[in-house]
């Protein structure tokens, strides 16, 4: 009897502890879980797992080695002066932190308090399961070195879409401007993305997508609530849409690809953001990822890009100049052979 009483006490204490840790998100005026506010997904963690890390949860040594490598990569990008091998190595972390345009959490992300080496959790190797067609599409979309006309310039360069796809879906982290503002009404959820100053509008009124002939840069998004989780399904992507991902993990959509996202407020300081990507043509199987959104300070400032300015025109003009120079060089007569020189 004494043992039974002890078991009851232990069970009651466990239940009490579970209740204490079960987070109940605040509600909007419409009774929906409140996701509103300013959030960021800034981190060194990227979509796919880097080769120097073996598992989803890195060891302390792996995390430290990756941070050193990553800071060195950023330092090379930001460096404006040659490195003197006879002097101590520059403080890369300080240089990165002091740069005017980089705004980044220089640590691997945590999801539910757990360090993560990649956003991808399925497949277990943390890699995008691309088919040959998927690899070819990503290669075609990444052709950023062609200057034949504006049609083949990257959409990110033209400021039609943002660098690294922070607007999504899925909403990827970037090295700067990785900030979001979520606003809810009864029938819509709006997500303002700092990069490119885009706003995603998610309809909650029905689950029917618009006509397939209407292709949007961020796809057509419809959403609904499953308990405390906002579920969003997106398709009808623009065929010239941007590449998704970063240094580790790159893919491109087809218009009929499907992205399903889940937003769950797990604490006052975290939104668990999950997404699954499906397309049997470019992926050998559906794959799933998890990311953490954390509160950030505002306000979000307007992001100004150069679309309508001189960026594309200058790039094309430079290419035409190079072509004229090459043609002029080719038209020059061959130098006359010197007397006595072998023919």
N, C-alpha and C positions, 0 to 999 in steps of 0.2 A: 504494500500500500504506500509505504514511504517512497519507493522508487517511482510509483505511478504519479504521486504528487510532484516529485522532482521533475519528471518529464513534462507534466502540465505547465509547471512554472517556466521551464526552459522554452517550451513552445510558445507560451504567452509573451515572454521577453523577445523571442525572435520575431513574432508577429508585430509586436510594438515597434521594434527597430526597423522592420520593413516598412511599416506605415510612416515612420518618421522620415525615411529616406525617399518615399514615393513622392515625387514632385507633382504638384497640381498647378498647371500653368494658369496665369490670370486670364480673365475673360474680357472680350470686347463688349460693347453695348449690345451686340447682336448675339451674345452667348458663345461666340467662337473662341478657341484658344488664341491668345494675344501674341502674335509674332512681331508686333510693330517695334520700330526703333532703328537705331544705327548699328550695323554689324560689319564685321570684317572676317575674311577667310585667309588673311595673309599668313604665310608660313614658308619654310624651305621645303616642306613635303610637296611632292608633285604627284601627277596622276599615276605613273607607273613606277615600279620599284627600281632604284639604281642598282647596278650590278654589284657594288661592294657590300650590299646589305642582303642577308639571306632570307629573313622572315619579315612578316608584317610588323612585328614589334621589335625594333632594333635593340641590340645590346648597348650598354653605355659606351663601349669602345667603338662600335659601329657608328653610333650617333655622333661621337666626337670626330671620327675620321671623315664622315660625310660633311660635317660642318666645316672642317678645315678645307676640304676639297671645294666646297661650294663657295666659301669666302674667297678662295684663290681664284675661282672662275669669275666671280663678280669683280674682284680687284683688277684682273686683266682687262675687263671691259671698261672699268672706270679709270684706269691708269692713263695719265696724259704725259708721263715722262718716262724715259728709259730707266730700267732698273740697274743700279750699279752693283755688280756682284761682290765688290770689295766693302760694301756697307751693309749694316744689318737690314734684314728684310723689313719692308714697310708694314705698318700696322694696318692690315687689310680691313679688319673689322671696324676700326675707327674711320677709315676712308669711306667705307660703305655707309656707316651711320651718318657721316657728315655730308654725303652727297645731297645735292639740291633736289634731285628728282626721284631717287629711290626711296620708297617707303615700305619697309618690309620687316616682318618678324624674323630675325635671323636664328630661328630654331626650328627643329622638326615639330610638326603639329601634334597635339594631343586630341584624341577623340574619347570622350568619357573618361578623361584622366590618363589615358594610355597612349604612350608614344606611338607614332605611326610612320613607317618608312614609305608608304604609298597610300593614295586614296583608294586604289583598287583593292578590294578584299576577296573578290571572286573573279577569275581563277586565283588559286592559292599562290601562284608564282608572282602575282602582282603585275602581270603584263596584259596588254590589250590583245585579245585573240584575233588578229587580223587574218583574213584570207588573202590570197594573191591579189584578188580584185581590190580588197581594202588597201593593201600596200600600194598598188598602182594609183588608186584614187588619191591617197595622201601625197604621193610623189607629184602627181599632176597639180594638186592644189598648192604645193609648196614651191612652184616655179617662180620664184621672186626675182630672177635675174634676167628676165626677158623684157626687152624695151621696144618690141615691134608696134605696140599700140597700148592705149589705156586699158583695153579689155583684158590683157594678160597681166596687168599689174595687180599685186595682192590687194584684196579688199581692205586689209588693215592699213596699208600704206595710203589708200585713198580715204581713210577715215569713215568708210561705210560700216565696217565692223571693228571691234576693238582688238588690241593685241592680246593673244593668248586666250581669247574667249571668256572674259570675266562676265559678260552678259548672259552667256549660255543660250539654251541649256546644253550640258550642265555648266554651272557657273564656276569657272576655274579661278584659282588664285594667281595673282600676277605680282611683279616686282614693285608695282606702284599703283595707286588708285584702286586698291582692292577693298573698296568700301561700298556699302549698300544701305539703302533706307527702305524699309518695308512699311507700307500703309495698307490698311484693310478697310473695306466696307462690307455690307451684307452680301453683295453679289460679286465683288471683285477683290483680288489681291494685286497690288502694284508694287513692283520691286524696282527702285531707281538704282542704276548702276553708275558709279562715279566715272569709270572709264567710258569715254564716248558719250556720256550723259544720256544713255538709253534708259527707257522704262519698259519693263516687261509687264504686260497686262494679262492676268490670269482670270478667266471667266469661271464663276462658280454656279452659273444658272443652269447649265446642262453639260452633258458629256459629248455632244456632237461636234466634231471638227468642221471647219469651214470647207469650202470646195477645194478639191485637190489641185485645181488650176491656180489657186492663190497661194503663192510660195512666199514666205516671210523670212527675213534674216534670222530671227530668233524662233522661227517656227510658229505654229498655232497651238496655244496652250489652253487646256481646260483643266479645271481642278474640282476637287470635292474633299469633304472631311471624312476621315475614318477614325472615329474616336477623337483623340487629341492630335492627330496627324493630318496635315494638309498633303494630299496626294495630287500630283500634277502630271498630266500626260501631254507630250508635245510631239508634233509631226508636221508635215507640209513645210519642210525647210527649203530655203532658196538654194538652187543648184550651184550658185557661185559662193556659197557660204564659206566662212572662215575655217581654218584649221583649228582643231581643239587640242589643248595640251601645251606642253612646254618642252624643256630640254629632255625630259624623260616622259615619253608617252605622247604620241601624235596620231591623230586620225581625222578623217573628214567624213561628213555625212553624205548620204544620198537624200533626195527629197522625201522618200518614204520611210526613212529611219524613224525609230520611235524611242523617245527618252521618257522614262517615268521617274519622277522625283518625289521624295518624301521629306517634309519639314516637320520636325517634332521638337517642341520646346522642352528640354530635359532639365533645365535649371534656369535661374534668372540670368546666368552668365553663359548659356550655351544653347544653340539650336543644332540638333543633330540633322545633318543634311545627307540624305542617301539618294543615289540615283542608279538606275539600271538602263543599259543601252542595248537595243535589239535591232538587228538587221542581218538576215541570213546570207545576204550577198557579200557584205564586207566584213562580217564577224563570223567566226566558226561556231560561236555560241554566245548567248547573252552574257554580259558581264556587269558586275555591280561594284559600287564604290561608296565610301563613307567619308564625310568631311565635317568639321566643326566650324560653326560661325560663332564669333565672340563679340560682345559689345565693344563699340569704339566711340571715341569722342567726335562730335561734329563741329561745325556743320560740314556737309559735303559741298565743295565748291564746284562751280561749273567747269567742265573739262572742255578746253578749246583745242580743236584739231585744225589741220591745214587744208581740209577739203574746200575747194573753191579758191585756194591760194595758188602758189606757184610750184608746189612739190612735184606733181606728176608732169607738168609742162617742162620743168627744168630737167627732169630725168630723161624725158623723151628727146629734148633738144640736145642734151649731151650725147645721147646715142646717135642721133643724126650727124652730129659733128664728127664723132669717131668714124662713122661710115664714110663720110666725105674724105676724111684724112686717109683712110685705108684705100679708098678708090684712087685718090691722087697719087699715093705711093705706088699702087699697082700700075698706074699709067705711065710712070717714068720709064724712059728707055733704059735698057740694060747697059751698064757701063762698058765702054769699049775695051777690048782685050789689049793688054800691054804688048808691045813688040817683043817677040821672042818667047812670049808666055805659051805654055802648052795649051792646045785646044782640045 
